[in-house]
Amino acid sequence: MKKTYIFGHKNPDTDSVCSAISLSYLKNQLGYNTEPRILSDINEETKFVLNYFNINIPKYLEDVKVKIKDITYHKDYIIKESTSIYDTYNFMNEKNITGIPLVNDYKKFVGYVSLKEIARTMITDNNNYLETTFDNIVSTLKSSNFIKVDDEISGNIVAATFDDNTFINNVKLNNDSIVIVGDRQIIIDYAIKSKVKLIILIGDQELSTTQLLIAKSNNVNIICTPYTSFETSKLLGLTNKISTIKRNENCICLDTEDYMTDFIEISNKTKHTNYPIVNKRGICYGLLRLIDINEYEKNKVILVDHNSVKQSVDGLEEAEILEIVDHHNISDINTSKPINFRNMSVGSVNTIIFYLYKENNISIPDDIAGLMLSGIISDTLLLNSPTTTYHDTFVVLELSKQINIDYKDYGMKLLKSGMNFKGYSIEDIIYRDYKTFTVNDYKFSIGQLLTVDFDDFKDNIDSYVKALDEISLKNGYKITALFITNILTKQSMVLYNTSSKNIIKEAYSLDEVYEGIIIEGILSRKKQIVPNIMGVLERM
């Protein structure tokens, strides 16, 4: 069963990471196969939490686009380069394919051959030279009686069609000769004496005891076949290794990690029908036909702490969304069929997940309880945010009681752990907790930081404004703002791109506005920042 990925939004915060982990544990206890993931690097606060409860950082999820490995391609549709043309053709005919990848003994890709190339070679090339294996000849000529000296057979094919004297006087035999002969004892003796590479006896003829002894002494391979001379000559050329076929060297291969959309673009340009699947180490897995791309398995995902396409993983439109658990406003995600969508007006998505555990009668392990407690504390600013509800407070008390922790003392340590900005660039700080939004035709972005001292930022206001101007211009945002929230004084310092001054002024009904202005009582991006700015943009 393919894994279902559970993840929060881009620029993950503590609530989104902890909710992905806690929900994944719940789902797995219910019999699902899920794995928590993150969409980018986690912040210092989240690192503090995971380290405190000894939980590994989830793996990074780059995208959920459909890849070649998700398509139902033809696994093991490959042929060893030493396989005969005869067996290769029969395999291709049986599988109804017009081309096939060639591999060595270690499944490394060495080339590709098509039916057209086989037909062209057999019609136009000189088929009097053989380069194959003894086993290929035995198989193709349906021999059950043979003497094998060499694994590899190569040489010129000679059919004993002349009378004995003419043949002996005019046909020079040597170690590179492969002789097709019937009940012609003089020619057989001549071939054995000449130490030819191989004698093929047609009509299931057999050698005398004396001839067998001399043949073995001279290292002559012997194969008896039930076919006639004409049939043998016709089939013998097909025993050649498939690698002897003249092939087009410009073969386009695909990796299992390549995107289906890129493959479609390539196929539209090249107009090829078949594409070998080869990984970065050169191992060939099989063959993808152009007609196969309609059969593929989408990546299955569950979203937590967001339901916006822009805040989610790349390629979400190519994935199958199974479920959403969120506490934000309903956004723009569409699904092709009904899904479970749990949305509650609470301060943290972990509050919702707590109730999911209770509804499914699943016990919460202490480490998972610690993560859920941390997510709620982080998103509600230790239950001080205006987004905080009775449910959040109730769950915090329940979880802190379970793991025997003073949530106020722990919560202050948690929040302060994310307030270290030393060593980070201005851009890194802005993007630490940063989200984008859309209203009507306007795009805007809001970053938010927590602090206990505005002085850490006052000396760099001009640098922050310059960076915000650049971000806004580069992305076409109507407003790009950074709210620096003091969790002790319950105030927010506001920095914004220069051209959005009037938006901030109107959003908070200010008589005057300037970079670094401090607004009382602003704590929640979800309830006090985004809705206010969105309201201004809706009226523009």
C-alpha positions in Angstrom: 0.0 0.0 0.0 1.4 3.3 -1.1 2.1 5.8 1.7 -0.1 8.8 2.3 1.8 12.0 3.0 0.6 14.3 5.8 2.0 17.8 5.9 1.3 21.4 6.8 1.9 24.6 4.9 5.0 26.0 3.3 7.3 27.8 5.8 6.1 25.4 8.5 5.5 26.6 12.0 5.3 24.5 15.2 1.6 23.9 15.0 1.7 22.6 11.4 4.7 20.3 12.0 3.4 18.9 15.2 -0.1 18.4 13.8 1.4 16.5 10.8 3.2 14.1 13.2 0.3 13.7 15.6 -2.3 13.1 12.9 0.0 10.6 11.1 0.4 8.6 14.3 -3.4 8.5 14.7 -4.0 7.4 11.2 -1.4 4.7 11.4 -3.1 3.4 14.6 -6.3 3.2 12.6 -4.6 1.0 10.0 -3.5 3.5 7.4 0.0 3.8 6.0 0.9 7.5 6.4 4.1 9.5 6.9 4.5 13.1 8.2 6.5 15.4 5.9 7.6 19.1 5.9 7.7 21.4 2.9 10.7 23.4 3.9 13.2 23.9 6.8 11.7 24.1 10.3 12.3 27.1 12.5 14.2 27.3 15.8 11.1 27.0 17.9 10.0 23.8 16.2 13.5 22.4 16.6 13.3 23.1 20.3 10.0 21.2 20.5 11.1 18.1 18.6 14.3 18.0 20.5 12.5 18.4 23.8 10.3 15.4 23.1 12.9 13.4 21.3 11.1 13.3 18.0 12.9 13.1 14.6 12.4 16.0 12.1 10.1 14.7 9.4 11.5 14.2 5.9 11.3 16.9 3.3 8.6 16.6 0.6 9.7 18.4 -2.6 6.5 17.9 -4.5 3.6 15.5 -5.2 3.7 15.6 -9.0 3.1 12.4 -10.9 6.4 10.8 -11.8 7.3 8.0 -14.1 7.4 5.6 -11.2 3.7 6.3 -10.6 2.8 5.3 -14.1 1.9 1.7 -14.9 4.8 1.1 -17.2 6.0 -2.3 -18.3 8.4 -3.5 -15.6 11.0 -6.0 -16.7 10.3 -5.5 -20.4 14.0 -5.8 -21.1 16.2 -8.3 -23.0 19.8 -9.2 -22.3 22.1 -8.1 -25.1 23.2 -11.7 -25.5 19.7 -12.9 -26.3 19.1 -14.2 -29.8 17.2 -12.1 -32.4 14.8 -15.0 -32.6 13.9 -15.0 -28.9 13.8 -11.2 -28.8 11.4 -11.1 -31.7 9.2 -13.7 -30.1 9.2 -11.8 -26.7 8.3 -8.5 -28.4 5.5 -10.2 -30.4 4.2 -11.9 -27.3 4.1 -8.6 -25.4 2.8 -6.7 -28.4 5.6 -4.1 -28.3 7.5 -2.5 -31.2 10.8 -2.0 -29.3 12.7 -3.1 -26.3 15.6 -2.0 -24.1 18.8 -4.1 -24.1 20.7 -4.7 -20.8 23.9 -6.5 -19.7 24.1 -9.2 -17.1 23.7 -6.6 -14.4 20.6 -5.0 -15.9 22.5 -2.0 -17.0 21.1 -0.3 -20.0 23.2 -0.8 -23.2 20.8 0.2 -25.9 17.4 -0.1 -27.5 16.2 -2.1 -30.6 13.0 -1.8 -32.6 11.2 -4.2 -34.8 12.0 -1.9 -37.8 15.7 -2.2 -37.0 15.5 -6.0 -36.8 13.7 -6.2 -40.1 16.1 -3.8 -41.8 19.2 -5.7 -40.6 17.8 -9.1 -41.6 16.9 -7.9 -45.1 19.9 -5.7 -46.0 22.8 -7.1 -44.1 25.1 -10.1 -44.8 23.7 -12.9 -42.7 26.6 -15.3 -43.4 28.4 -14.3 -40.2 27.4 -15.5 -36.8 28.1 -13.9 -33.5 26.1 -15.6 -30.7 26.1 -18.1 -27.9 26.0 -21.8 -28.1 22.8 -21.8 -26.1 21.1 -19.5 -28.5 21.8 -21.9 -31.4 20.6 -24.9 -29.4 17.4 -23.2 -28.4 16.6 -21.8 -31.8 17.4 -25.0 -33.7 15.5 -27.0 -31.1 18.5 -29.3 -30.5 18.4 -32.0 -27.9 21.7 -33.7 -28.9 24.9 -31.6 -28.9 28.5 -31.4 -27.8 29.4 -28.0 -26.2 32.9 -26.8 -26.2 32.5 -23.0 -26.3 30.0 -20.7 -24.7 30.5 -18.1 -27.4 30.2 -19.0 -31.1 31.4 -16.7 -33.9 32.4 -17.4 -37.5 31.3 -17.6 -41.1 28.4 -19.9 -42.0 29.1 -22.5 -44.7 26.4 -24.8 -46.1 27.6 -28.0 -47.7 25.6 -27.7 -50.9 28.3 -28.7 -53.4 29.3 -32.3 -54.1 32.0 -33.7 -51.9 35.0 -33.1 -54.2 33.9 -29.6 -55.3 33.3 -28.6 -51.7 36.7 -30.0 -50.4 38.6 -28.5 -53.3 37.0 -25.0 -53.3 35.8 -24.3 -49.7 38.5 -23.6 -47.2 37.5 -24.5 -43.6 39.1 -23.3 -40.4 38.5 -22.5 -36.8 36.1 -19.6 -37.8 33.9 -21.9 -39.9 30.3 -22.9 -39.0 29.3 -25.8 -41.2 25.7 -26.9 -42.0 25.8 -30.4 -43.3 23.6 -33.5 -43.7 24.5 -37.2 -44.2 27.8 -36.3 -45.9 30.4 -38.3 -44.1 33.4 -37.1 -46.3 32.5 -33.5 -45.7 31.9 -34.1 -42.0 35.4 -35.7 -41.7 36.8 -32.8 -43.6 35.2 -30.3 -41.2 36.3 -32.2 -38.1 39.9 -32.5 -39.5 39.8 -28.7 -40.2 39.0 -28.0 -36.6 35.9 -25.9 -37.5 34.1 -23.9 -34.8 30.8 -25.7 -35.1 29.2 -28.4 -37.1 25.4 -28.3 -37.4 24.0 -31.7 -38.4 20.6 -31.4 -40.1 17.8 -34.0 -40.0 19.0 -35.1 -36.5 22.0 -36.9 -38.1 24.5 -38.2 -35.6 28.3 -38.7 -35.7 30.0 -42.1 -35.4 31.9 -42.9 -32.3 35.2 -42.3 -34.1 34.0 -38.9 -35.4 32.8 -37.9 -31.9 36.2 -38.7 -30.4 38.1 -36.8 -33.0 35.7 -33.8 -32.8 36.1 -33.6 -29.0 39.9 -33.9 -29.5 39.8 -31.0 -32.0 37.5 -28.9 -29.8 34.7 -28.9 -32.4 31.2 -28.0 -31.2 28.5 -30.3 -32.5 24.7 -29.5 -32.7 22.1 -31.9 -34.2 18.9 -30.3 -35.4 15.6 -31.8 -36.8 15.4 -29.0 -39.4 16.3 -29.3 -43.1 19.2 -27.5 -44.6 17.0 -24.7 -45.9 15.2 -24.2 -42.5 18.5 -24.4 -40.6 20.1 -21.7 -42.9 17.1 -19.5 -42.4 17.0 -19.8 -38.6 20.7 -19.7 -38.0 20.9 -16.0 -38.8 18.2 -15.4 -36.1 20.4 -17.0 -33.5 22.7 -13.9 -33.6 22.8 -11.8 -30.5 20.3 -9.0 -30.5 23.2 -6.7 -29.8 24.5 -7.3 -33.4 21.5 -5.4 -34.8 22.4 -2.0 -36.2 20.6 0.4 -34.0 19.8 4.1 -33.7 22.1 5.4 -30.9 19.9 8.5 -30.1 17.6 6.7 -27.7 15.7 8.9 -25.2 15.6 7.3 -21.8 13.5 8.3 -18.8 14.3 8.1 -15.0 11.7 6.9 -12.6 12.0 10.3 -10.8 11.1 12.3 -14.0 7.8 14.1 -14.0 5.0 12.9 -16.2 4.4 16.4 -17.5 8.0 16.6 -18.7 7.6 13.3 -20.4 4.5 14.4 -22.3 6.4 17.5 -23.4 9.3 15.3 -24.6 7.1 12.8 -26.4 5.2 15.6 -28.2 8.5 16.8 -29.6 10.2 13.4 -30.4 7.1 11.5 -31.5 8.6 8.3 -30.2 6.4 5.4 -29.1 8.6 3.6 -26.6 10.9 4.9 -23.8 13.3 2.8 -21.7 13.1 3.5 -17.9 16.7 3.9 -16.6 17.8 5.2 -13.2 20.8 7.4 -12.5 23.0 4.3 -11.9 22.1 3.1 -15.4 19.9 0.2 -14.2 17.0 -0.4 -16.6 13.6 -1.2 -15.1 11.5 -1.6 -18.2 9.7 0.2 -20.9 7.1 3.0 -21.0 4.9 3.3 -24.0 3.2 6.5 -24.9 -0.2 4.9 -24.6 0.5 3.9 -21.0 0.4 7.5 -19.5 -3.3 7.3 -18.8 -2.7 4.6 -16.2 -1.0 6.1 -13.1 -1.4 6.3 -9.4 -1.6 9.7 -7.9 0.2 10.6 -4.7 -2.3 10.5 -1.8 -2.1 13.4 0.7 -3.7 14.8 3.8 -3.4 18.5 4.5 -3.2 19.9 8.0 -3.2 23.6 9.1 -3.9 24.9 5.6 -6.3 24.5 2.7 -4.8 27.0 0.2 -3.1 25.9 -3.0 -0.4 28.6 -2.7 0.5 27.6 0.8 0.7 23.9 -0.1 3.1 21.5 -1.8 4.1 21.9 -5.4 2.1 19.7 -7.7 -0.9 19.5 -5.4 -3.2 19.6 -8.4 -1.8 16.2 -9.5 -2.3 14.5 -6.2 -5.4 13.0 -4.6 -6.4 14.9 -1.4 -7.9 12.4 1.0 -8.6 14.7 3.9 -8.1 18.2 5.3 -7.8 19.1 9.0 -7.6 22.9 9.5 -8.6 25.9 11.6 -8.3 28.6 9.0 -10.9 30.2 6.6 -12.0 28.0 3.7 -9.8 28.8 0.7 -9.4 27.7 -2.9 -8.6 24.0 -2.8 -10.8 21.8 -5.1 -11.2 18.1 -5.1 -12.7 15.7 -7.7 -14.7 13.8 -5.1 -16.0 14.3 -1.5 -13.4 14.2 1.2 -13.3 14.4 5.0 -12.8 18.1 5.8 -12.6 18.9 9.5 -12.6 22.6 10.1 -13.1 24.3 13.5 -12.8 27.8 14.7 -10.1 27.1 17.3 -6.7 28.5 18.0 -4.7 25.5 16.9 -5.2 22.6 14.5 -3.7 20.3 17.2 -6.8 21.1 19.3 -8.9 19.5 16.5 -6.6 16.5 16.3 -6.9 16.0 20.1 -10.7 15.5 19.6 -10.0 13.1 16.6 -8.1 10.9 19.0 -10.9 10.9 21.5 -13.6 10.2 18.8 -11.6 7.2 17.6 -10.8 6.0 21.1 -7.0 6.0 20.5 -4.7 6.7 23.4 -2.2 9.6 22.9 1.4 8.6 23.7 3.2 11.1 26.0 5.6 12.3 23.3 2.7 12.9 20.8 0.8 14.7 23.6 3.9 16.9 24.1 3.9 17.8 20.5 0.2 18.6 20.4 0.5 20.8 23.6 3.4 22.6 21.9 1.5 23.3 18.8 -1.4 24.8 20.7 0.9 26.9 22.9 2.7 28.2 19.8 -0.3 29.1 17.8 -2.3 30.7 20.6 0.8 32.5 22.1 0.4 30.6 25.4 -3.4 31.0 25.2 -3.1 34.8 24.9 -4.1 35.1 21.3 -7.6 36.3 20.5 -8.0 33.1 18.4 -7.9 31.1 21.7 -11.1 29.3 22.5 -12.5 27.2 25.4 -11.5 24.1 23.5 -7.8 25.2 23.3 -7.6 25.9 27.0 -9.3 22.6 27.8 -7.0 20.6 25.6 -3.9 22.4 27.0 -4.9 21.5 30.6 -5.7 17.9 29.6 -2.4 17.4 27.8 -0.2 19.1 30.4 -1.8 17.0 33.1 -1.1 13.8 31.2 2.6 14.5 30.7 2.9 16.3 34.1 4.3 19.5 32.8 3.8 23.2 33.8 2.5 24.5 30.5 3.1 28.2 31.4 6.8 27.6 32.3 7.3 25.3 29.4 5.4 27.5 27.1 7.5 30.6 27.8 10.6 28.6 27.1 9.1 27.4 23.9 8.1 30.8 22.6 11.5 32.3 23.5 13.3 29.6 21.7 12.1 31.0 18.4 13.2 34.6 19.2 16.9 34.1 18.4 17.6 36.0 15.2 21.4 36.3 15.4 23.3 35.1 12.4 20.2 35.2 10.1 19.9 37.5 7.1 17.1 40.0 6.9 15.4 37.9 4.2 15.6 34.7 6.3 14.0 36.5 9.2 11.1 37.8 7.1 10.5 34.4 5.6 10.6 32.6 9.0 6.9 32.6 9.4 5.6 34.0 6.1 2.4 33.3 4.2 0.8 34.6 1.0 -2.8 35.3 0.3 -5.1 36.4 -2.6 -8.2 38.6 -2.6 -9.9 39.5 -5.8 -7.1 40.2 -8.2 -4.6 41.2 -5.5 -1.9 39.1 -3.9 -0.3 40.0 -0.6 2.0 38.4 1.9 2.4 38.7 5.7 5.3 37.6 7.9 5.0 37.5 11.7 7.7 37.2 14.3 7.5 36.9 18.1 9.7 38.9 20.4 10.0 40.2 23.9 11.9 43.3 22.9 11.3 45.6 20.0 14.8 47.1 20.3 16.2 44.0 18.5 14.6 45.4 15.3 14.5 49.2 15.6 18.1 49.6 14.4 17.5 47.8 11.2 14.1 49.2 10.1 15.5 50.6 6.8 17.0 47.3 5.9 13.8 45.5 6.5 11.8 48.0 4.5 14.2 47.7 1.6 13.8 43.9 1.6 10.0 44.1 1.8 10.0 46.5 -1.2 12.1 44.0 -3.2 9.9 41.1 -2.2 6.8 43.0 -3.1 8.1 44.2 -6.5 9.5 40.8 -7.5 6.3 38.9 -6.8 3.7 41.5 -7.7 2.3 41.8 -4.1 0.0 44.7 -3.4 1.4 44.7 0.2 4.2 42.8 1.9 4.2 43.4 5.6 6.1 42.1 8.7 4.3 42.1 12.0 6.7 41.8 15.0 4.6 40.7 17.9 5.7 41.3 21.6 4.1 38.5 23.5 4.7 40.3 26.9 3.2 43.7 26.0 0.6 42.3 23.5 1.7 44.8 20.8 2.9 44.5 17.2 5.5 46.6 15.4 4.6 46.9 11.8 7.0 47.1 8.8 5.6 47.3 5.3 6.6 47.9 1.6 6.7 51.6 1.0 3.8 51.7 -1.5 1.3 50.1 1.0 1.4 52.8 3.6 -2.2 53.8 3.1 -3.4 50.1 3.3 -1.9 49.8 6.8 -3.4 53.1 7.8 -6.9 52.2 6.6 -6.7 48.6 8.0 -6.2 49.8 11.5 -7.9 53.2 11.3 -4.7 55.1 12.2 -4.4 58.9 12.1 -0.8 58.5 11.0 1.4 55.6 10.0 5.1 55.1 9.7 7.6 52.3 9.4 8.0 50.6 12.8 4.7 51.9 14.2 3.5 49.9 17.2 -0.2 48.9 17.3 -1.8 47.8 20.6 -3.5 44.5 21.0 -2.5 42.9 17.7 -1.4 39.3 18.2 -3.2 37.1 15.7 -2.4 37.0 12.0 -5.5 34.9 11.4 -8.0 37.2 13.2 -6.4 40.6 13.4 -4.0 41.0 10.5 -5.1 39.1 7.4 -8.8 40.0 7.7 -8.1 43.7 8.2 -5.8 43.9 5.2 -8.1 41.7 3.1 -11.0 44.0 3.9 -9.1 47.1 2.6 -8.1 45.2 -0.6 -11.7 44.1 -1.2 -12.8 47.7 -1.2 -10.1 48.9 -3.6 
